[in-house]
Amino acid sequence: MENMKEYQTHMQEKPIFSIIGEKVALGPIRRELIPLYQRWINDFEVLRTLHIPRPSTLEEIQASYEADVAAERQRKVVYFTIYDRDTLQPIGRTDLCNINYRDRTADFGIEIGEAAYRGRGYGTETIRLMLDYAFTGLGLHNIMLETWEYNRAGQGAYKKAGFQEIGRRHQAKFMNGKFWDIVYMECLSTEFVSPVLGQILVPDELR
């Protein structure tokens, strides 16, 4: 019984990781992190590059979490919590949505909720790991995203990870008294080299 208590305590302290990189690790979204997810989505600095800034209640985020879990069951979307690999601190969320297994396409999204982790390469590595998961893990071919013209830091991270700009919808986003372009970017599996999963998701050698 004592060993079981120690095991349960250990499991509570150490989150489950599915993909591990050099600086970040990705694991499933967790119900006990809903208050943290709510804090991130109420940070207008986070929302500046995601949605129209507005407050979100705990009840709203709880309902959103249940919808996310239901969508994952239907294989329409995959959500990950982003962790600092060294401290195990949750620092954001990332996802693949609108997954189309027939045409092998999906859309990508990311939010780094903890301000201290922005601009330090954590987002760029997360993007690479998610592309690796999309291409190597799911066998997809084309991953697309949209961002705003004024999100220059995000565009830099996307390009470093492998995305390329493919087009714009001009002056279709309003912020700070000005109209900005919506920027569309994509990455193809044929333009990407697996950093992690290509060494894990491999067949057994013949004996």
C-alpha positions in Angstrom: 0.0 0.0 0.0 2.8 2.4 0.8 4.5 1.7 -2.5 1.2 2.5 -4.3 0.9 5.8 -2.4 4.5 6.6 -3.4 3.7 5.7 -7.0 0.5 7.9 -7.1 2.5 10.8 -5.6 5.2 10.3 -8.2 2.7 10.2 -11.0 1.0 13.4 -9.7 4.4 15.2 -9.7 5.7 14.0 -13.1 3.4 14.6 -16.1 3.0 12.1 -18.9 5.2 13.0 -22.0 4.5 11.7 -25.5 7.2 13.6 -27.4 10.4 14.8 -25.8 12.7 17.4 -27.4 15.8 19.2 -26.1 14.0 22.1 -24.4 10.3 21.1 -24.4 8.2 18.0 -24.0 4.6 17.5 -25.2 2.0 15.6 -23.3 -1.8 15.3 -23.2 -4.1 18.1 -22.0 -5.1 17.6 -18.4 -8.3 18.4 -16.4 -6.3 19.6 -13.4 -4.7 22.2 -15.6 -7.9 23.9 -16.5 -7.3 26.8 -14.1 -3.9 27.3 -15.8 -5.5 27.2 -19.3 -8.0 29.8 -18.1 -5.2 32.1 -16.9 -3.4 31.8 -20.2 -6.5 32.5 -22.3 -7.3 35.6 -20.2 -3.9 37.1 -20.8 -4.5 39.7 -23.5 -0.9 39.4 -24.6 -1.6 35.8 -25.5 -4.8 36.7 -27.2 -3.2 39.5 -29.2 -2.1 36.9 -31.8 -5.0 34.4 -31.4 -8.4 35.8 -30.9 -10.4 39.0 -30.1 -9.4 39.9 -26.5 -12.2 39.1 -24.1 -12.5 37.5 -20.6 -13.3 33.8 -20.3 -14.9 32.3 -17.2 -13.8 29.1 -15.6 -17.1 27.5 -16.6 -16.4 28.5 -20.3 -12.9 27.0 -20.2 -14.3 23.8 -18.6 -16.9 23.5 -21.3 -14.2 24.1 -23.9 -12.0 21.4 -22.4 -14.9 18.9 -22.6 -15.5 19.8 -26.2 -11.7 19.4 -26.9 -11.8 15.9 -25.4 -14.8 15.0 -27.4 -13.2 16.2 -30.6 -10.0 14.2 -29.8 -12.1 11.1 -29.5 -13.4 11.6 -33.0 -9.8 12.0 -34.3 -10.6 15.5 -35.6 -8.0 17.3 -33.5 -5.0 16.6 -31.3 -4.1 18.8 -28.4 -0.8 18.8 -26.4 0.3 20.6 -23.3 3.7 22.1 -23.7 6.2 21.6 -20.8 9.6 23.0 -20.0 11.5 19.7 -20.1 13.9 20.7 -17.3 11.4 22.0 -14.7 8.3 20.1 -15.9 6.4 23.4 -15.8 3.4 23.7 -18.2 4.1 26.7 -20.4 1.5 26.5 -23.2 -0.7 24.5 -25.5 -0.4 23.4 -29.1 -2.7 21.5 -31.5 -3.4 20.1 -34.9 -7.0 20.7 -36.0 -9.2 20.0 -39.0 -7.3 16.8 -39.5 -8.2 15.2 -42.9 -6.7 11.7 -43.1 -7.9 11.2 -46.7 -6.1 14.3 -48.1 -3.5 14.2 -45.3 -3.8 17.8 -44.3 -4.3 19.6 -41.0 -4.1 23.1 -39.5 -1.6 24.1 -36.8 -2.0 26.2 -33.7 0.2 27.2 -30.7 0.1 29.4 -27.6 2.9 30.0 -25.2 1.0 31.0 -22.1 4.0 31.7 -19.8 5.5 35.1 -20.8 9.0 34.1 -19.5 9.2 31.4 -22.2 8.5 33.6 -25.2 11.3 34.5 -27.5 13.6 31.9 -26.2 13.2 29.1 -28.7 10.6 27.0 -26.8 8.0 27.9 -29.4 10.2 27.1 -32.3 11.1 23.6 -31.0 7.4 23.0 -30.2 6.5 23.7 -33.8 9.2 21.3 -35.0 8.0 18.6 -32.7 4.4 19.1 -33.9 5.4 18.9 -37.5 7.3 15.7 -36.7 4.2 14.3 -35.1 2.0 15.4 -38.0 4.3 13.9 -40.7 6.0 11.0 -39.0 3.3 10.1 -36.4 0.1 10.7 -38.4 1.4 10.4 -42.0 0.0 13.8 -43.0 1.5 15.7 -45.9 0.5 19.4 -45.7 0.2 21.4 -42.5 -1.1 25.0 -42.8 -1.5 27.9 -40.3 -2.7 31.4 -40.4 -1.3 34.3 -38.4 -1.5 38.1 -38.4 1.0 40.4 -40.2 1.9 42.1 -36.9 2.9 38.8 -35.3 6.5 39.1 -36.5 7.9 37.0 -33.8 5.5 34.1 -34.5 6.3 34.3 -38.3 10.0 34.1 -37.5 9.5 31.0 -35.3 7.3 29.4 -38.0 9.9 29.9 -40.7 12.7 28.6 -38.5 10.7 25.4 -37.9 10.0 24.8 -41.6 6.9 26.8 -42.6 6.8 29.1 -45.7 4.5 31.9 -46.5 2.1 31.0 -49.3 -0.3 33.9 -49.5 -2.2 36.7 -47.7 -5.7 38.1 -47.2 -5.0 41.8 -47.3 -6.1 44.2 -44.6 -8.5 41.6 -43.1 -7.4 42.0 -39.4 -7.9 45.1 -37.3 -5.7 45.9 -34.4 -4.4 49.1 -32.7 -6.2 51.4 -35.1 -4.8 49.7 -38.3 -5.7 47.0 -40.7 -3.3 44.1 -41.1 -2.9 41.2 -43.5 -3.8 37.6 -42.5 -0.7 35.6 -43.5 -1.0 31.9 -44.6 1.9 29.5 -44.2 2.4 25.8 -44.9 4.9 23.0 -44.6 5.1 19.8 -46.6 6.3 16.5 -45.4 8.8 16.4 -48.3 10.4 19.5 -47.0 10.9 18.4 -43.4 13.4 16.1 -41.7 12.2 14.4 -38.5 14.1 15.5 -35.4 12.7 12.9 -32.9 10.0 10.5 -34.0 11.9 9.2 -37.1 14.2 7.5 -34.6 11.3 6.1 -32.5 8.6 5.1 -34.9 10.7 2.5 -36.8 10.1 -1.2 -37.6 12.0 -3.9 -35.7 15.1 -5.2 -37.4 15.2 -8.7 -38.8 16.8 -11.2 -36.5 
